[in-house]
Amino acid sequence: MTQEREPQHHSSAPPPAPGRAEAFRYWLKLGLVSFGGAAGQIGMMHDELVERRHWVSEKRFLHALNYSMVLPGPEAQQLATYLGWLLHGTLGGLMAGLLFILPSLLLITGLSWVYLSFGDVAAVEAVFYGIKPAVVAIIVYAGWRIGGRVLNNGLLWIMAIAAFLAIFALNIPFPYIIIAAGMLGWLGSRIWPQRFQTGTAPAADEDRPRHPAVVDDDTPPAPWMQFRWSRVVRFLVVGLGLWAAVFGALLLVFGWDATLTRMGQFFTQTALVTFGGAYAVLPYVYQGGVETYGWLSPAQMIDGIALGEATPGPLIMVVTFVGFIGGWTQAFLGPDQVLLAALLGALVATFFTFLPSFLFILAGAPLVERTRGDLHFTGPLTGITAAVVGVIANLAVFFAWHVLWPQGFEAAPDVFSALLGIAAFIALARFRVGIIPLILACAALGAGFRLAL
């Protein structure tokens, strides 16, 4: 049944402010249905909070989105945290951010256990056989879409190609590429500003009727929106203290070279370099999880991305899968406690990945509110996003190689996977098929083909 839209507010008065219980129900609902990646999740929040409920005005929403996109970390989850903070302060931000990822954490953890326990069953392998080409198509489409929006001149194309060659041919670590791109973007925006002017959010539709919102363009700032250095210091002390307490406990109990301690270190670094969304950071997660630490195999990494695409929440929740598989394969608690080790790995990976996101928003949002309309991050962001296109291209090449030539280049390519991947890309680019229907269709086709052999 199609849900009816709530009546529009045409009066000069904003709608009643939502209580915490009403906000809790909305953020929980969002966490349960937030499919479609960051773009889909941002669209859901805009439709519900700006268009239907009028809790936040268009300009305040876009301002929060701009800040979330400049930060490292999952922009949709950070946007939810920011909007929850706008409505109900620190408690509202924590509630929105946690409910955005909690359903995904529980679901991916459960599916990871099913994957490891029954992954060698023919039917399960057949399903993933169809999903993998869809994942390649999704990654190619993401790079094509971002590139089409960002690479609007030759200089940015050169930066994207250089980033691809740096990670593909020279094996330069992902953080160095992002840092260099940001510095070049900052410098380039001052030498050739016209070449680095790329918007980070769609412009508002000026013809749309204007409805007052709970948090409107000119709403007086609530007490928690007032910027105070003492507040920033307090959040930094609490956030860094929480990080130090958990990491210190892992170090004390397991030692420096232990799996969980290395996970804490690695996923903290991951959280600080996730510019450009989850697709951009996946190569870094691959380098660490597969090549450096050996927590999972390349094939398992592809399967993890498929699980991340098929479940609600941000795609960066693939780190939960990586942590679970790493804990299971390393079996650092002994062969009889592999499930407990896997659960600890999933929790550690998720905690250290998302803690900085909460800290960035809760500590920095008051300053951002005070400087509304005066942010100048376009140059570095554009440079980083141009490099991200090259990094995504490398990721697409890597995964296509493992999907189309699973036995290596000396063997014949998998023609069915190639055709299914091409069809999936056409479905995304030409017919705008949703991520979930695409994955379900490819899973069914792949399973049918594999089981019929």
C-alpha positions as CSV (number, residue, x, y, z in Angstrom):
1,M,0.0,0.0,0.0
2,T,1.3,3.4,-0.9
3,Q,1.9,5.6,2.1
4,E,0.0,8.9,2.0
5,R,2.0,12.0,2.2
6,E,1.3,14.2,5.2
7,P,-0.5,17.4,4.7
8,Q,1.7,20.3,3.6
9,H,1.9,23.3,6.0
10,H,0.9,26.4,4.2
11,S,0.5,28.6,7.3
12,S,3.2,31.0,8.5
13,A,3.8,28.9,11.6
14,P,6.1,25.9,11.6
15,P,4.8,22.5,12.5
16,P,5.0,21.3,16.1
17,A,8.6,20.4,17.1
18,P,9.0,16.6,17.3
19,G,9.5,15.0,20.7
20,R,12.4,12.7,21.3
21,A,10.1,9.6,21.1
22,E,8.9,10.7,17.7
23,A,12.4,11.4,16.5
24,F,13.5,8.0,17.9
25,R,10.8,6.2,15.8
26,Y,11.9,8.1,12.6
27,W,15.6,7.4,13.0
28,L,14.9,3.7,13.8
29,K,12.7,3.5,10.7
30,L,15.5,5.1,8.6
31,G,18.1,2.7,9.9
32,L,15.8,-0.2,8.9
33,V,15.1,1.0,5.3
34,S,18.1,3.0,4.3
35,F,19.0,1.1,1.2
36,G,20.5,2.6,-2.0
37,G,23.9,3.9,-0.7
38,A,24.6,7.4,0.4
39,A,22.7,9.1,-2.4
40,G,19.6,7.1,-1.7
41,Q,19.9,7.6,2.1
42,I,20.4,11.4,1.7
43,G,17.4,11.5,-0.6
44,M,15.3,9.6,1.9
45,M,16.2,12.1,4.7
46,H,15.5,15.1,2.4
47,D,12.1,13.8,1.4
48,E,11.0,13.0,4.9
49,L,12.6,15.8,7.0
50,V,12.4,18.7,4.5
51,E,9.5,17.9,2.2
52,R,7.0,15.9,4.4
53,R,7.6,16.6,8.1
54,H,9.2,20.1,7.7
55,W,11.5,19.5,10.6
56,V,14.5,21.1,8.8
57,S,14.5,23.8,6.1
58,E,16.1,23.2,2.7
59,K,19.0,25.6,3.3
60,R,19.8,24.1,6.7
61,F,19.7,20.6,5.3
62,L,22.1,21.5,2.4
63,H,24.4,23.3,4.8
64,A,24.6,20.2,7.0
65,L,25.2,18.1,3.9
66,N,28.0,20.2,2.7
67,Y,29.8,19.9,6.0
68,S,29.2,16.1,6.1
69,M,30.7,15.7,2.6
70,V,33.8,17.7,3.4
71,L,34.6,15.4,6.4
72,P,36.2,12.0,6.2
73,G,33.7,9.3,7.0
74,P,30.3,8.1,5.8
75,E,28.5,11.3,4.8
76,A,24.9,10.0,5.1
77,Q,25.5,8.7,8.7
78,Q,27.2,12.0,9.6
79,L,24.3,14.0,8.0
80,A,21.8,12.0,10.1
81,T,23.9,12.7,13.2
82,Y,24.0,16.4,12.3
83,L,20.3,16.7,11.7
84,G,19.5,14.8,14.9
85,W,21.8,17.2,16.8
86,L,20.0,20.2,15.2
87,L,16.7,18.9,16.5
88,H,17.6,17.6,20.0
89,G,21.2,18.5,20.8
90,T,23.9,15.9,21.7
91,L,21.3,13.2,22.7
92,G,19.5,13.7,19.4
93,G,22.8,13.4,17.4
94,L,23.8,10.2,19.2
95,M,20.4,8.7,18.8
96,A,20.2,9.5,15.0
97,G,23.8,8.3,14.3
98,L,23.5,5.1,16.3
99,L,20.1,4.1,15.0
100,F,21.4,4.7,11.4
101,I,24.1,2.0,11.8
102,L,22.7,-0.4,14.5
103,P,20.3,-2.4,12.3
104,S,23.0,-2.8,9.7
105,L,25.5,-3.9,12.4
106,L,23.2,-6.6,13.7
107,L,22.1,-7.8,10.2
108,I,25.6,-7.9,8.7
109,T,26.9,-9.7,11.8
110,G,24.2,-12.4,11.4
111,L,24.7,-12.7,7.7
112,S,28.5,-13.0,8.1
113,W,27.9,-16.0,10.4
114,V,25.6,-17.6,7.8
115,Y,28.2,-16.9,5.2
116,L,31.0,-18.6,7.0
117,S,28.9,-21.4,8.3
118,F,27.1,-22.3,5.1
119,G,29.2,-20.6,2.4
120,D,30.5,-23.8,1.0
121,V,26.9,-25.0,0.3
122,A,26.3,-25.1,-3.4
123,A,23.2,-23.0,-3.3
124,V,24.9,-20.2,-1.3
125,E,27.9,-20.2,-3.6
126,A,25.5,-20.0,-6.6
127,V,23.8,-16.9,-5.2
128,F,27.1,-15.1,-4.6
129,Y,28.1,-16.1,-8.1
130,G,25.4,-13.9,-9.5
131,I,25.9,-11.1,-7.0
132,K,29.6,-10.5,-7.7
133,P,29.2,-9.2,-11.3
134,A,26.5,-6.9,-9.9
135,V,29.0,-5.5,-7.4
136,V,31.5,-4.8,-10.2
137,A,28.8,-3.0,-12.2
138,I,27.8,-0.9,-9.1
139,I,31.4,0.1,-8.6
140,V,31.9,1.1,-12.2
141,Y,28.6,3.0,-12.2
142,A,29.6,4.9,-9.0
143,G,32.9,6.0,-10.6
144,W,31.1,7.0,-13.8
145,R,28.5,9.0,-12.0
146,I,31.0,10.8,-9.7
147,G,33.4,11.4,-12.6
148,G,30.6,12.9,-14.8
149,R,29.8,15.3,-12.0
150,V,33.3,16.3,-11.0
151,L,35.7,15.9,-14.0
152,N,34.5,19.0,-15.9
153,N,38.0,20.1,-17.2
154,G,41.3,18.6,-18.3
155,L,43.1,19.4,-15.1
156,L,40.7,17.3,-13.0
157,W,40.9,14.5,-15.5
158,I,44.7,14.5,-15.1
159,M,44.4,14.3,-11.4
160,A,42.0,11.3,-11.7
161,I,44.3,9.5,-14.1
162,A,47.3,10.2,-11.9
163,A,45.5,8.8,-8.9
164,F,44.6,5.6,-10.8
165,L,48.2,5.1,-11.9
166,A,49.5,5.9,-8.4
167,I,47.5,3.1,-6.8
168,F,47.4,0.7,-9.7
169,A,50.9,0.8,-11.0
170,L,52.9,2.3,-8.2
171,N,51.0,0.8,-5.3
172,I,51.1,4.1,-3.3
173,P,48.9,3.8,-0.2
174,F,45.5,5.4,-0.4
175,P,45.9,8.0,2.4
176,Y,48.9,9.6,0.6
177,I,46.9,9.9,-2.6
178,I,44.0,11.6,-0.8
179,I,46.3,14.0,1.1
180,A,48.2,15.0,-2.0
181,A,44.9,15.5,-3.9
182,G,43.5,17.7,-1.1
183,M,46.7,19.8,-1.1
184,L,46.7,20.2,-4.9
185,G,43.0,21.1,-4.7
186,W,43.7,23.8,-2.1
187,L,46.6,25.2,-4.2
188,G,44.8,24.9,-7.5
189,S,41.7,26.7,-6.2
190,R,43.9,29.7,-5.5
191,I,45.7,29.6,-8.9
192,W,42.9,28.5,-11.1
193,P,39.7,28.9,-9.0
194,Q,37.4,28.4,-12.0
195,R,38.7,24.9,-12.5
196,F,37.9,23.8,-8.9
197,Q,34.4,25.1,-8.6
198,T,32.3,22.0,-8.2
199,G,29.1,22.0,-6.1
200,T,28.8,19.4,-3.4
201,A,25.0,19.4,-3.2
202,P,22.1,19.9,-5.6
203,A,20.7,23.4,-5.7
204,A,17.3,24.0,-4.1
205,D,14.4,24.2,-6.4
206,E,13.5,27.9,-6.3
207,D,9.9,27.3,-7.7
208,R,9.0,25.0,-4.8
209,P,6.5,26.4,-2.3
210,R,8.2,27.7,0.8
211,H,7.0,26.0,4.1
212,P,8.3,27.0,7.5
213,A,10.2,24.4,9.3
214,V,11.0,23.6,12.9
215,V,14.6,24.4,12.3
216,D,14.2,27.1,9.7
217,D,16.6,29.5,7.9
218,D,16.2,32.2,10.5
219,T,15.3,30.1,13.6
220,P,17.2,31.4,16.6
221,P,20.0,29.1,17.7
222,A,19.1,26.7,20.5
223,P,21.5,26.6,23.5
224,W,23.4,23.6,22.2
225,M,24.1,25.4,18.9
226,Q,26.2,28.1,20.6
227,F,29.8,27.7,19.8
228,R,32.1,27.6,22.9
229,W,35.7,26.4,22.9
230,S,35.1,24.8,26.3
231,R,32.4,22.6,24.6
232,V,34.8,21.6,21.9
233,V,37.5,20.7,24.4
234,R,35.0,18.7,26.5
235,F,33.9,16.6,23.4
236,L,37.5,16.1,22.4
237,V,38.4,14.9,25.9
238,V,35.4,12.5,26.1
239,G,35.9,11.2,22.5
240,L,39.7,10.7,22.7
241,G,39.4,9.3,26.2
242,L,36.9,6.7,25.0
243,W,39.1,5.8,22.1
244,A,42.2,5.6,24.5
245,A,40.2,3.5,27.0
246,V,39.1,0.9,24.5
247,F,42.4,0.8,22.6
248,G,44.4,0.7,25.8
249,A,42.3,-2.3,27.1
250,L,42.9,-4.2,23.9
251,L,46.6,-3.4,24.1
252,L,46.7,-4.5,27.8
253,V,44.8,-7.7,27.3
254,F,46.1,-8.9,23.9
255,G,49.3,-7.0,23.2
256,W,50.4,-4.8,20.3
257,D,50.6,-7.5,17.6
258,A,47.3,-9.1,18.4
259,T,44.4,-9.2,15.9
260,L,42.0,-6.9,17.8
261,T,44.7,-4.3,18.6
262,R,45.8,-4.2,14.9
263,M,42.1,-3.8,14.0
264,G,41.7,-0.9,16.4
265,Q,44.7,0.8,14.8
266,F,43.8,0.1,11.2
267,F,40.1,1.0,11.4
268,T,40.9,4.3,13.2
269,Q,43.2,5.1,10.3
270,T,40.3,4.0,7.9
271,A,37.9,6.5,9.6
272,L,40.3,9.4,9.1
273,V,40.9,8.8,5.3
274,T,37.3,7.9,4.1
275,F,37.0,11.0,1.9
276,G,34.7,10.6,-1.1
277,G,32.4,7.9,0.4
278,A,32.7,4.2,0.9
279,Y,33.7,3.3,-2.6
280,A,36.7,5.5,-2.3
281,V,38.0,3.9,0.9
282,L,37.4,0.2,-0.1
283,P,40.8,0.0,-1.8
284,Y,42.4,1.0,1.5
285,V,40.3,-1.5,3.4
286,Y,41.3,-4.1,0.8
287,Q,45.0,-3.2,1.1
288,G,44.9,-3.6,4.9
289,G,42.4,-6.4,5.4
290,V,43.6,-8.6,2.5
291,E,47.2,-7.8,1.6
292,T,48.7,-6.5,4.9
293,Y,47.0,-8.5,7.6
294,G,45.4,-11.4,5.7
295,W,42.1,-11.2,7.6
296,L,40.2,-12.3,4.5
297,S,40.7,-13.3,0.9
298,P,39.9,-11.2,-2.2
299,A,36.9,-13.3,-3.0
300,Q,35.6,-12.8,0.6
301,M,36.1,-9.0,0.2
302,I,33.9,-9.0,-2.9
303,D,31.3,-11.1,-1.0
304,G,31.4,-8.6,1.8
305,I,30.7,-5.7,-0.5
306,A,27.8,-7.6,-1.9
307,L,26.4,-8.0,1.7
308,G,27.0,-4.3,2.3
309,E,25.0,-3.4,-0.8
310,A,22.2,-5.8,0.1
311,T,21.6,-4.5,3.6
312,P,20.5,-1.1,5.0
313,G,22.9,1.4,6.3
314,P,26.1,2.9,4.9
315,L,28.3,0.7,2.6
316,I,31.2,1.4,4.9
317,M,29.5,-1.2,7.2
318,V,31.5,-3.6,5.1
319,V,34.2,-3.1,7.9
320,T,31.9,-5.0,10.2
321,F,32.1,-8.0,7.8
322,V,35.9,-7.6,7.5
323,G,36.2,-7.5,11.3
324,F,34.0,-10.6,11.7
325,I,35.8,-12.6,9.1
326,G,39.2,-11.5,10.5
327,G,38.3,-12.6,14.0
328,W,37.0,-15.9,12.7
329,T,40.0,-16.7,10.5
330,Q,42.6,-15.6,13.0
331,A,40.9,-17.6,15.8
332,F,42.9,-15.6,18.4
333,L,40.8,-17.0,21.3
334,G,41.4,-20.6,20.3
335,P,39.6,-23.0,17.9
336,D,36.6,-23.4,20.2
337,Q,35.9,-19.7,20.5
338,V,35.9,-18.6,16.9
339,L,32.4,-17.2,17.0
340,L,33.3,-15.0,20.0
341,A,36.5,-13.9,18.3
342,A,34.5,-13.0,15.2
343,L,31.9,-11.0,17.2
344,L,34.7,-9.1,19.0
345,G,36.3,-8.4,15.6
346,A,33.0,-7.0,14.2
347,L,32.5,-4.8,17.2
348,V,36.0,-3.5,17.3
349,A,36.0,-2.7,13.5
350,T,32.6,-0.9,13.8
351,F,33.5,1.1,17.0
352,F,36.8,2.5,15.7
353,T,35.4,3.3,12.3
354,F,32.4,5.3,13.5
355,L,33.7,7.0,16.7
356,P,35.5,9.8,14.8
357,S,32.3,10.5,12.8
358,F,30.4,11.3,16.0
359,L,33.3,13.4,17.3
360,F,33.5,15.4,14.1
361,I,29.8,16.3,14.2
362,L,29.2,16.8,17.9
363,A,32.4,18.9,18.4
364,G,32.3,20.8,15.1
365,A,28.7,21.4,14.3
366,P,28.3,24.6,16.5
367,L,31.2,26.2,14.7
368,V,29.7,25.2,11.3
369,E,26.4,26.7,12.3
370,R,28.1,29.9,13.3
371,T,29.8,30.1,9.9
372,R,26.7,29.2,7.9
373,G,27.1,30.3,4.3
374,D,30.8,31.0,4.7
375,L,32.4,27.6,4.1
376,H,35.3,27.4,1.6
377,F,36.1,23.8,1.2
378,T,35.3,23.5,-2.5
379,G,38.9,23.4,-3.8
380,P,40.3,20.6,-1.6
381,L,37.0,18.7,-1.8
382,T,37.0,18.9,-5.6
383,G,40.7,17.7,-5.8
384,I,40.0,14.8,-3.4
385,T,36.9,13.8,-5.4
386,A,38.8,13.9,-8.7
387,A,41.4,11.5,-7.2
388,V,38.6,9.4,-5.8
389,V,37.4,8.7,-9.4
390,G,40.8,7.3,-10.2
391,V,40.8,5.2,-7.1
392,I,37.3,3.8,-7.8
393,A,38.5,2.9,-11.4
394,N,41.3,0.9,-9.8
395,L,38.9,-0.8,-7.5
396,A,36.7,-1.7,-10.5
397,V,39.6,-3.1,-12.4
398,F,40.7,-5.2,-9.4
399,F,37.3,-6.7,-8.7
400,A,36.5,-7.3,-12.4
401,W,39.8,-9.2,-12.7
402,H,38.8,-11.5,-9.8
403,V,35.2,-12.0,-11.0
404,L,36.0,-12.5,-14.8
405,W,39.2,-14.5,-14.3
406,P,38.7,-16.4,-11.0
407,Q,41.3,-19.0,-12.0
408,G,43.8,-16.4,-13.2
409,F,44.6,-15.0,-16.7
410,E,45.9,-18.3,-17.9
411,A,42.3,-19.6,-17.8
412,A,39.4,-18.5,-20.1
413,P,37.3,-15.6,-18.8
414,D,33.8,-16.3,-17.3
415,V,31.6,-15.2,-20.2
416,F,28.3,-15.4,-18.2
417,S,29.7,-13.1,-15.4
418,A,30.9,-10.6,-18.0
419,L,27.5,-10.5,-19.7
420,L,25.7,-10.3,-16.4
421,G,27.9,-7.4,-15.3
422,I,27.3,-5.5,-18.5
423,A,23.6,-6.0,-18.2
424,A,23.7,-4.8,-14.6
425,F,25.6,-1.7,-15.6
426,I,23.0,-0.9,-18.3
427,A,20.2,-1.5,-15.8
428,L,21.8,1.0,-13.5
429,A,22.9,3.7,-16.0
430,R,20.0,3.5,-18.5
431,F,17.0,2.3,-16.6
432,R,17.9,3.6,-13.1
433,V,17.2,0.2,-11.5
434,G,17.5,0.3,-7.7
435,I,20.4,-1.4,-6.0
436,I,18.3,-4.0,-4.1
437,P,16.2,-5.1,-7.1
438,L,19.4,-5.4,-9.2
439,I,21.2,-7.5,-6.6
440,L,18.2,-9.8,-6.2
441,A,17.8,-10.2,-9.9
442,C,21.5,-11.0,-10.5
443,A,21.5,-13.4,-7.5
444,A,18.6,-15.2,-9.0
445,L,20.1,-15.3,-12.5
446,G,23.5,-16.4,-11.3
447,A,22.1,-19.0,-9.0
448,G,19.9,-20.4,-11.8
449,F,22.8,-20.6,-14.2
450,R,25.3,-22.1,-11.7
451,L,22.8,-24.7,-10.4
452,A,21.8,-25.7,-13.9
453,L,25.4,-26.6,-14.8
